[in-house]
């Protein structure tokens, strides 16, 4: 992947309710190991809520698709924490534009169990909406299990309509998003620039 295409302007630092800070940035192909570790670290309940099936990890095809994105039709933002030189993914949000409906996109959000209830899911979803709008998306859709009350509450709080889906036990959340200008630059975590210097 040409590193010039990496959207550095979407990198930002977030401070959570409990005072912890995370770096939010677009995903990169080199993130395969931390993405797989993130999925494996989710509780069975959280993995089921995210993938709607009882997987334990991503297969090679899913892992490649999750990390090799074009940042336009498919964008993934990950939140990560740092312990020295060790980076750990703690949350992710993504949208994928529908082939047959280029103004519509499907989205998903997941947060590691130990990082839930800190406002991270809402911050990621709001950022995802902002970026999607700047890239021409006009409607976001998501399928949510009917017992995933946290996600349904978040969707309602962010202005999504909730309706029954064709699949039993699944609800669809959707909302229109208005056009906006390019997202504003956000402040970086001090000393993090070298972590973003991906080789060609």
GUMARVEX-448572 format. One record per residue (C-alpha): residue number from 1; residue in one letter; x, y, z. Coordinates in Angstrom, 1 decimal, padded with zeros to 4 digits. Layout:
// GUMARVEX-448572
<atom><pos>NUM</pos><code>a</code><xx>X</xx><yy>Y</yy><zz>Z</zz></atom>
...
END
This chain:
// GUMARVEX-448572
<atom><pos>1</pos><code>x</code><xx>000.0</xx><yy>000.0</yy><zz>000.0</zz></atom>
<atom><pos>2</pos><code>x</code><xx>001.3</xx><yy>003.4</yy><zz>-000.9</zz></atom>
<atom><pos>3</pos><code>x</code><xx>001.9</xx><yy>005.2</yy><zz>002.5</zz></atom>
<atom><pos>4</pos><code>x</code><xx>001.0</xx><yy>008.5</yy><zz>000.9</zz></atom>
<atom><pos>5</pos><code>x</code><xx>-002.6</xx><yy>007.3</yy><zz>000.9</zz></atom>
<atom><pos>6</pos><code>x</code><xx>-002.7</xx><yy>006.7</yy><zz>004.6</zz></atom>
<atom><pos>7</pos><code>x</code><xx>-005.0</xx><yy>009.4</yy><zz>006.1</zz></atom>
<atom><pos>8</pos><code>x</code><xx>-002.9</xx><yy>010.8</yy><zz>008.9</zz></atom>
<atom><pos>9</pos><code>x</code><xx>-005.3</xx><yy>013.6</yy><zz>009.3</zz></atom>
<atom><pos>10</pos><code>x</code><xx>-007.8</xx><yy>011.2</yy><zz>011.0</zz></atom>
<atom><pos>11</pos><code>x</code><xx>-005.4</xx><yy>010.4</yy><zz>013.8</zz></atom>
<atom><pos>12</pos><code>x</code><xx>-006.4</xx><yy>011.7</yy><zz>017.2</zz></atom>
<atom><pos>13</pos><code>x</code><xx>-006.0</xx><yy>011.2</yy><zz>020.9</zz></atom>
<atom><pos>14</pos><code>x</code><xx>-009.0</xx><yy>010.6</yy><zz>023.2</zz></atom>
<atom><pos>15</pos><code>x</code><xx>-009.2</xx><yy>010.9</yy><zz>026.9</zz></atom>
<atom><pos>16</pos><code>x</code><xx>-011.9</xx><yy>008.6</yy><zz>028.4</zz></atom>
<atom><pos>17</pos><code>x</code><xx>-014.1</xx><yy>009.0</yy><zz>031.4</zz></atom>
<atom><pos>18</pos><code>x</code><xx>-011.7</xx><yy>007.2</yy><zz>033.7</zz></atom>
<atom><pos>19</pos><code>x</code><xx>-008.8</xx><yy>009.3</yy><zz>032.6</zz></atom>
<atom><pos>20</pos><code>x</code><xx>-007.1</xx><yy>006.8</yy><zz>030.4</zz></atom>
<atom><pos>21</pos><code>x</code><xx>-006.0</xx><yy>008.0</yy><zz>026.9</zz></atom>
<atom><pos>22</pos><code>x</code><xx>-006.2</xx><yy>006.1</yy><zz>023.6</zz></atom>
<atom><pos>23</pos><code>x</code><xx>-004.9</xx><yy>006.8</yy><zz>020.2</zz></atom>
<atom><pos>24</pos><code>x</code><xx>-007.5</xx><yy>006.6</yy><zz>017.5</zz></atom>
<atom><pos>25</pos><code>x</code><xx>-006.2</xx><yy>006.1</yy><zz>013.9</zz></atom>
<atom><pos>26</pos><code>x</code><xx>-007.1</xx><yy>004.4</yy><zz>010.6</zz></atom>
<atom><pos>27</pos><code>x</code><xx>-006.2</xx><yy>000.8</yy><zz>010.4</zz></atom>
<atom><pos>28</pos><code>x</code><xx>-003.2</xx><yy>-000.4</yy><zz>008.4</zz></atom>
<atom><pos>29</pos><code>x</code><xx>-002.2</xx><yy>-003.8</yy><zz>006.8</zz></atom>
<atom><pos>30</pos><code>x</code><xx>000.5</xx><yy>-004.2</yy><zz>009.4</zz></atom>
<atom><pos>31</pos><code>x</code><xx>-002.1</xx><yy>-004.2</yy><zz>012.1</zz></atom>
<atom><pos>32</pos><code>x</code><xx>-003.1</xx><yy>-007.9</yy><zz>011.4</zz></atom>
<atom><pos>33</pos><code>x</code><xx>-001.5</xx><yy>-009.2</yy><zz>014.6</zz></atom>
<atom><pos>34</pos><code>x</code><xx>-003.1</xx><yy>-006.6</yy><zz>017.0</zz></atom>
<atom><pos>35</pos><code>x</code><xx>-006.5</xx><yy>-007.0</yy><zz>015.2</zz></atom>
<atom><pos>36</pos><code>x</code><xx>-006.4</xx><yy>-010.8</yy><zz>015.7</zz></atom>
<atom><pos>37</pos><code>x</code><xx>-005.4</xx><yy>-010.3</yy><zz>019.3</zz></atom>
<atom><pos>38</pos><code>x</code><xx>-008.2</xx><yy>-007.9</yy><zz>019.8</zz></atom>
<atom><pos>39</pos><code>x</code><xx>-010.8</xx><yy>-010.3</yy><zz>018.5</zz></atom>
<atom><pos>40</pos><code>x</code><xx>-009.4</xx><yy>-013.2</yy><zz>020.6</zz></atom>
<atom><pos>41</pos><code>x</code><xx>-009.4</xx><yy>-011.1</yy><zz>023.7</zz></atom>
<atom><pos>42</pos><code>x</code><xx>-013.1</xx><yy>-010.2</yy><zz>023.5</zz></atom>
<atom><pos>43</pos><code>x</code><xx>-015.4</xx><yy>-012.2</yy><zz>025.7</zz></atom>
<atom><pos>44</pos><code>x</code><xx>-017.6</xx><yy>-014.8</yy><zz>023.9</zz></atom>
<atom><pos>45</pos><code>x</code><xx>-020.6</xx><yy>-012.5</yy><zz>024.5</zz></atom>
<atom><pos>46</pos><code>x</code><xx>-018.8</xx><yy>-009.4</yy><zz>023.0</zz></atom>
<atom><pos>47</pos><code>x</code><xx>-017.6</xx><yy>-011.5</yy><zz>020.0</zz></atom>
<atom><pos>48</pos><code>x</code><xx>-021.1</xx><yy>-012.8</yy><zz>019.4</zz></atom>
<atom><pos>49</pos><code>x</code><xx>-022.5</xx><yy>-009.3</yy><zz>019.5</zz></atom>
<atom><pos>50</pos><code>x</code><xx>-020.0</xx><yy>-008.1</yy><zz>017.0</zz></atom>
<atom><pos>51</pos><code>x</code><xx>-019.9</xx><yy>-011.0</yy><zz>014.5</zz></atom>
<atom><pos>52</pos><code>x</code><xx>-023.3</xx><yy>-012.6</yy><zz>015.2</zz></atom>
<atom><pos>53</pos><code>x</code><xx>-021.7</xx><yy>-016.0</yy><zz>015.3</zz></atom>
<atom><pos>54</pos><code>x</code><xx>-019.6</xx><yy>-018.0</yy><zz>017.8</zz></atom>
<atom><pos>55</pos><code>x</code><xx>-016.1</xx><yy>-017.4</yy><zz>016.3</zz></atom>
<atom><pos>56</pos><code>x</code><xx>-013.0</xx><yy>-017.3</yy><zz>018.4</zz></atom>
<atom><pos>57</pos><code>x</code><xx>-010.7</xx><yy>-015.6</yy><zz>015.9</zz></atom>
<atom><pos>58</pos><code>x</code><xx>-010.7</xx><yy>-014.2</yy><zz>012.3</zz></atom>
<atom><pos>59</pos><code>x</code><xx>-009.8</xx><yy>-016.6</yy><zz>009.5</zz></atom>
<atom><pos>60</pos><code>x</code><xx>-007.1</xx><yy>-015.4</yy><zz>007.1</zz></atom>
<atom><pos>61</pos><code>x</code><xx>-009.6</xx><yy>-014.1</yy><zz>004.6</zz></atom>
<atom><pos>62</pos><code>x</code><xx>-011.5</xx><yy>-012.1</yy><zz>007.2</zz></atom>
<atom><pos>63</pos><code>x</code><xx>-008.3</xx><yy>-010.8</yy><zz>008.8</zz></atom>
<atom><pos>64</pos><code>x</code><xx>-007.0</xx><yy>-009.6</yy><zz>005.4</zz></atom>
<atom><pos>65</pos><code>x</code><xx>-010.3</xx><yy>-007.9</yy><zz>004.6</zz></atom>
<atom><pos>66</pos><code>x</code><xx>-010.4</xx><yy>-006.2</yy><zz>008.0</zz></atom>
<atom><pos>67</pos><code>x</code><xx>-006.9</xx><yy>-004.6</yy><zz>007.6</zz></atom>
<atom><pos>68</pos><code>x</code><xx>-006.6</xx><yy>-003.9</yy><zz>003.9</zz></atom>
<atom><pos>69</pos><code>x</code><xx>-008.9</xx><yy>-001.0</yy><zz>003.3</zz></atom>
<atom><pos>70</pos><code>x</code><xx>-009.0</xx><yy>001.8</yy><zz>000.8</zz></atom>
<atom><pos>71</pos><code>x</code><xx>-010.0</xx><yy>004.5</yy><zz>003.4</zz></atom>
<atom><pos>72</pos><code>x</code><xx>-012.8</xx><yy>005.7</yy><zz>001.1</zz></atom>
<atom><pos>73</pos><code>x</code><xx>-015.3</xx><yy>003.0</yy><zz>000.4</zz></atom>
<atom><pos>74</pos><code>x</code><xx>-014.0</xx><yy>001.0</yy><zz>003.4</zz></atom>
<atom><pos>75</pos><code>x</code><xx>-012.7</xx><yy>002.8</yy><zz>006.4</zz></atom>
<atom><pos>76</pos><code>x</code><xx>-011.7</xx><yy>001.3</yy><zz>009.8</zz></atom>
<atom><pos>77</pos><code>x</code><xx>-010.7</xx><yy>003.3</yy><zz>012.8</zz></atom>
<atom><pos>78</pos><code>x</code><xx>-009.0</xx><yy>001.5</yy><zz>015.7</zz></atom>
<atom><pos>79</pos><code>x</code><xx>-008.4</xx><yy>002.7</yy><zz>019.2</zz></atom>
<atom><pos>80</pos><code>x</code><xx>-005.2</xx><yy>001.5</yy><zz>020.9</zz></atom>
<atom><pos>81</pos><code>x</code><xx>-003.5</xx><yy>001.8</yy><zz>024.2</zz></atom>
<atom><pos>82</pos><code>x</code><xx>000.3</xx><yy>001.7</yy><zz>024.8</zz></atom>
<atom><pos>83</pos><code>x</code><xx>002.4</xx><yy>000.1</yy><zz>027.5</zz></atom>
<atom><pos>84</pos><code>x</code><xx>005.9</xx><yy>001.2</yy><zz>026.7</zz></atom>
<atom><pos>85</pos><code>x</code><xx>006.5</xx><yy>000.0</yy><zz>023.2</zz></atom>
<atom><pos>86</pos><code>x</code><xx>003.6</xx><yy>-002.5</yy><zz>023.2</zz></atom>
<atom><pos>87</pos><code>x</code><xx>000.4</xx><yy>-001.4</yy><zz>021.4</zz></atom>
<atom><pos>88</pos><code>x</code><xx>-002.9</xx><yy>-003.0</yy><zz>022.1</zz></atom>
<atom><pos>89</pos><code>x</code><xx>-006.1</xx><yy>-002.5</yy><zz>020.1</zz></atom>
<atom><pos>90</pos><code>x</code><xx>-009.0</xx><yy>-001.8</yy><zz>022.5</zz></atom>
<atom><pos>91</pos><code>x</code><xx>-011.8</xx><yy>-000.8</yy><zz>020.1</zz></atom>
<atom><pos>92</pos><code>x</code><xx>-012.7</xx><yy>-000.6</yy><zz>016.4</zz></atom>
<atom><pos>93</pos><code>x</code><xx>-015.3</xx><yy>001.1</yy><zz>014.2</zz></atom>
<atom><pos>94</pos><code>x</code><xx>-015.7</xx><yy>000.7</yy><zz>010.5</zz></atom>
<atom><pos>95</pos><code>x</code><xx>-018.0</xx><yy>001.3</yy><zz>007.6</zz></atom>
<atom><pos>96</pos><code>x</code><xx>-018.2</xx><yy>-000.4</yy><zz>004.2</zz></atom>
<atom><pos>97</pos><code>x</code><xx>-020.0</xx><yy>001.3</yy><zz>001.3</zz></atom>
<atom><pos>98</pos><code>x</code><xx>-022.6</xx><yy>-000.9</yy><zz>-000.4</zz></atom>
<atom><pos>99</pos><code>x</code><xx>-021.7</xx><yy>-001.8</yy><zz>-004.0</zz></atom>
<atom><pos>100</pos><code>x</code><xx>-025.2</xx><yy>-001.4</yy><zz>-005.3</zz></atom>
<atom><pos>101</pos><code>x</code><xx>-025.9</xx><yy>001.8</yy><zz>-003.2</zz></atom>
<atom><pos>102</pos><code>x</code><xx>-022.8</xx><yy>004.0</yy><zz>-003.2</zz></atom>
<atom><pos>103</pos><code>x</code><xx>-024.3</xx><yy>006.5</yy><zz>-000.9</zz></atom>
<atom><pos>104</pos><code>x</code><xx>-025.2</xx><yy>003.9</yy><zz>001.8</zz></atom>
<atom><pos>105</pos><code>x</code><xx>-022.7</xx><yy>002.1</yy><zz>004.1</zz></atom>
<atom><pos>106</pos><code>x</code><xx>-022.9</xx><yy>-000.6</yy><zz>006.7</zz></atom>
<atom><pos>107</pos><code>x</code><xx>-021.1</xx><yy>000.0</yy><zz>010.0</zz></atom>
<atom><pos>108</pos><code>x</code><xx>-020.0</xx><yy>-001.9</yy><zz>013.1</zz></atom>
<atom><pos>109</pos><code>x</code><xx>-018.4</xx><yy>-001.0</yy><zz>016.4</zz></atom>
<atom><pos>110</pos><code>x</code><xx>-016.7</xx><yy>-003.2</yy><zz>019.0</zz></atom>
<atom><pos>111</pos><code>x</code><xx>-015.0</xx><yy>-002.3</yy><zz>022.3</zz></atom>
<atom><pos>112</pos><code>x</code><xx>-012.8</xx><yy>-004.6</yy><zz>024.5</zz></atom>
<atom><pos>113</pos><code>x</code><xx>-014.7</xx><yy>-005.6</yy><zz>027.6</zz></atom>
<atom><pos>114</pos><code>x</code><xx>-012.3</xx><yy>-003.8</yy><zz>030.0</zz></atom>
<atom><pos>115</pos><code>x</code><xx>-012.7</xx><yy>-000.6</yy><zz>028.0</zz></atom>
<atom><pos>116</pos><code>x</code><xx>-016.5</xx><yy>-000.5</yy><zz>027.9</zz></atom>
<atom><pos>117</pos><code>x</code><xx>-018.7</xx><yy>002.0</yy><zz>029.6</zz></atom>
<atom><pos>118</pos><code>x</code><xx>-016.1</xx><yy>004.8</yy><zz>029.1</zz></atom>
<atom><pos>119</pos><code>x</code><xx>-017.8</xx><yy>006.6</yy><zz>026.2</zz></atom>
<atom><pos>120</pos><code>x</code><xx>-015.3</xx><yy>005.1</yy><zz>023.7</zz></atom>
<atom><pos>121</pos><code>x</code><xx>-018.0</xx><yy>003.4</yy><zz>021.5</zz></atom>
<atom><pos>122</pos><code>x</code><xx>-019.9</xx><yy>006.7</yy><zz>021.2</zz></atom>
<atom><pos>123</pos><code>x</code><xx>-016.8</xx><yy>008.7</yy><zz>020.4</zz></atom>
<atom><pos>124</pos><code>x</code><xx>-015.8</xx><yy>006.2</yy><zz>017.7</zz></atom>
<atom><pos>125</pos><code>x</code><xx>-019.3</xx><yy>006.1</yy><zz>016.2</zz></atom>
<atom><pos>126</pos><code>x</code><xx>-019.5</xx><yy>009.9</yy><zz>016.1</zz></atom>
<atom><pos>127</pos><code>x</code><xx>-016.1</xx><yy>010.1</yy><zz>014.4</zz></atom>
<atom><pos>128</pos><code>x</code><xx>-017.1</xx><yy>007.4</yy><zz>011.9</zz></atom>
<atom><pos>129</pos><code>x</code><xx>-020.2</xx><yy>009.4</yy><zz>011.0</zz></atom>
<atom><pos>130</pos><code>x</code><xx>-018.2</xx><yy>012.5</yy><zz>010.5</zz></atom>
<atom><pos>131</pos><code>x</code><xx>-015.7</xx><yy>010.8</yy><zz>008.3</zz></atom>
<atom><pos>132</pos><code>x</code><xx>-018.3</xx><yy>008.9</yy><zz>006.3</zz></atom>
<atom><pos>133</pos><code>x</code><xx>-020.2</xx><yy>012.1</yy><zz>005.7</zz></atom>
<atom><pos>134</pos><code>x</code><xx>-017.0</xx><yy>013.8</yy><zz>004.4</zz></atom>
<atom><pos>135</pos><code>x</code><xx>-016.5</xx><yy>010.9</yy><zz>002.0</zz></atom>
<atom><pos>136</pos><code>x</code><xx>-020.0</xx><yy>011.1</yy><zz>000.4</zz></atom>
<atom><pos>137</pos><code>x</code><xx>-021.9</xx><yy>008.6</yy><zz>002.5</zz></atom>
<atom><pos>138</pos><code>x</code><xx>-025.5</xx><yy>009.7</yy><zz>003.1</zz></atom>
<atom><pos>139</pos><code>x</code><xx>-026.9</xx><yy>006.8</yy><zz>005.1</zz></atom>
<atom><pos>140</pos><code>x</code><xx>-025.5</xx><yy>004.4</yy><zz>007.6</zz></atom>
<atom><pos>141</pos><code>x</code><xx>-026.9</xx><yy>001.0</yy><zz>008.4</zz></atom>
<atom><pos>142</pos><code>x</code><xx>-026.1</xx><yy>-001.6</yy><zz>011.0</zz></atom>
<atom><pos>143</pos><code>x</code><xx>-027.5</xx><yy>-005.0</yy><zz>012.1</zz></atom>
<atom><pos>144</pos><code>x</code><xx>-027.7</xx><yy>-005.3</yy><zz>015.9</zz></atom>
<atom><pos>145</pos><code>x</code><xx>-028.8</xx><yy>-008.4</yy><zz>017.9</zz></atom>
<atom><pos>146</pos><code>x</code><xx>-032.0</xx><yy>-007.6</yy><zz>019.8</zz></atom>
<atom><pos>147</pos><code>x</code><xx>-030.4</xx><yy>-008.4</yy><zz>023.1</zz></atom>
<atom><pos>148</pos><code>x</code><xx>-027.4</xx><yy>-006.1</yy><zz>022.5</zz></atom>
<atom><pos>149</pos><code>x</code><xx>-029.0</xx><yy>-003.4</yy><zz>024.6</zz></atom>
<atom><pos>150</pos><code>x</code><xx>-025.8</xx><yy>-001.3</yy><zz>024.9</zz></atom>
<atom><pos>151</pos><code>x</code><xx>-025.5</xx><yy>-001.0</yy><zz>021.2</zz></atom>
<atom><pos>152</pos><code>x</code><xx>-029.2</xx><yy>-000.3</yy><zz>020.7</zz></atom>
<atom><pos>153</pos><code>x</code><xx>-029.1</xx><yy>002.4</yy><zz>023.3</zz></atom>
<atom><pos>154</pos><code>x</code><xx>-026.0</xx><yy>004.0</yy><zz>021.7</zz></atom>
<atom><pos>155</pos><code>x</code><xx>-027.6</xx><yy>003.9</yy><zz>018.3</zz></atom>
<atom><pos>156</pos><code>x</code><xx>-030.7</xx><yy>005.6</yy><zz>019.6</zz></atom>
<atom><pos>157</pos><code>x</code><xx>-028.6</xx><yy>008.2</yy><zz>021.4</zz></atom>
<atom><pos>158</pos><code>x</code><xx>-026.8</xx><yy>008.9</yy><zz>018.1</zz></atom>
<atom><pos>159</pos><code>x</code><xx>-030.0</xx><yy>009.5</yy><zz>016.2</zz></atom>
<atom><pos>160</pos><code>x</code><xx>-030.5</xx><yy>006.1</yy><zz>014.5</zz></atom>
<atom><pos>161</pos><code>x</code><xx>-033.9</xx><yy>004.7</yy><zz>013.7</zz></atom>
<atom><pos>162</pos><code>x</code><xx>-034.4</xx><yy>001.1</yy><zz>014.9</zz></atom>
<atom><pos>163</pos><code>x</code><xx>-036.6</xx><yy>-001.3</yy><zz>013.0</zz></atom>
<atom><pos>164</pos><code>x</code><xx>-037.0</xx><yy>-005.1</yy><zz>012.7</zz></atom>
<atom><pos>165</pos><code>x</code><xx>-034.6</xx><yy>-006.8</yy><zz>010.3</zz></atom>
<atom><pos>166</pos><code>x</code><xx>-035.5</xx><yy>-009.7</yy><zz>008.1</zz></atom>
<atom><pos>167</pos><code>x</code><xx>-033.4</xx><yy>-012.1</yy><zz>010.2</zz></atom>
<atom><pos>168</pos><code>x</code><xx>-035.1</xx><yy>-013.2</yy><zz>013.5</zz></atom>
<atom><pos>169</pos><code>x</code><xx>-033.5</xx><yy>-011.8</yy><zz>016.6</zz></atom>
<atom><pos>170</pos><code>x</code><xx>-031.9</xx><yy>-008.9</yy><zz>014.7</zz></atom>
<atom><pos>171</pos><code>x</code><xx>-032.8</xx><yy>-005.3</yy><zz>014.5</zz></atom>
<atom><pos>172</pos><code>x</code><xx>-031.6</xx><yy>-002.8</yy><zz>011.9</zz></atom>
<atom><pos>173</pos><code>x</code><xx>-030.4</xx><yy>000.7</yy><zz>012.9</zz></atom>
<atom><pos>174</pos><code>x</code><xx>-030.1</xx><yy>003.4</yy><zz>010.3</zz></atom>
<atom><pos>175</pos><code>x</code><xx>-029.8</xx><yy>007.1</yy><zz>010.0</zz></atom>
<atom><pos>176</pos><code>x</code><xx>-029.3</xx><yy>009.8</yy><zz>007.4</zz></atom>
<atom><pos>177</pos><code>x</code><xx>-026.1</xx><yy>011.8</yy><zz>007.6</zz></atom>
<atom><pos>178</pos><code>x</code><xx>-025.7</xx><yy>015.3</yy><zz>006.2</zz></atom>
<atom><pos>179</pos><code>x</code><xx>-022.8</xx><yy>016.3</yy><zz>004.0</zz></atom>
<atom><pos>180</pos><code>x</code><xx>-019.9</xx><yy>018.0</yy><zz>005.8</zz></atom>
<atom><pos>181</pos><code>x</code><xx>-016.5</xx><yy>019.4</yy><zz>005.1</zz></atom>
<atom><pos>182</pos><code>x</code><xx>-013.3</xx><yy>017.3</yy><zz>005.6</zz></atom>
<atom><pos>183</pos><code>x</code><xx>-012.8</xx><yy>016.3</yy><zz>009.3</zz></atom>
<atom><pos>184</pos><code>x</code><xx>-010.7</xx><yy>018.6</yy><zz>011.4</zz></atom>
<atom><pos>185</pos><code>x</code><xx>-007.2</xx><yy>017.7</yy><zz>012.4</zz></atom>
<atom><pos>186</pos><code>x</code><xx>-007.0</xx><yy>016.4</yy><zz>015.9</zz></atom>
<atom><pos>187</pos><code>x</code><xx>-004.1</xx><yy>016.6</yy><zz>018.4</zz></atom>
<atom><pos>188</pos><code>x</code><xx>-001.7</xx><yy>013.7</yy><zz>018.5</zz></atom>
<atom><pos>189</pos><code>x</code><xx>-000.6</xx><yy>011.9</yy><zz>021.7</zz></atom>
<atom><pos>190</pos><code>x</code><xx>002.9</xx><yy>013.3</yy><zz>022.5</zz></atom>
<atom><pos>191</pos><code>x</code><xx>005.7</xx><yy>011.0</yy><zz>021.2</zz></atom>
<atom><pos>192</pos><code>x</code><xx>003.5</xx><yy>008.9</yy><zz>019.0</zz></atom>
<atom><pos>193</pos><code>x</code><xx>004.5</xx><yy>010.1</yy><zz>015.6</zz></atom>
<atom><pos>194</pos><code>x</code><xx>007.2</xx><yy>007.4</yy><zz>015.2</zz></atom>
<atom><pos>195</pos><code>x</code><xx>004.6</xx><yy>004.7</yy><zz>015.8</zz></atom>
<atom><pos>196</pos><code>x</code><xx>002.8</xx><yy>005.9</yy><zz>012.7</zz></atom>
<atom><pos>197</pos><code>x</code><xx>005.8</xx><yy>005.9</yy><zz>010.4</zz></atom>
<atom><pos>198</pos><code>x</code><xx>004.8</xx><yy>002.9</yy><zz>008.3</zz></atom>
<atom><pos>199</pos><code>x</code><xx>007.3</xx><yy>001.6</yy><zz>005.7</zz></atom>
<atom><pos>200</pos><code>x</code><xx>006.3</xx><yy>001.4</yy><zz>002.1</zz></atom>
END
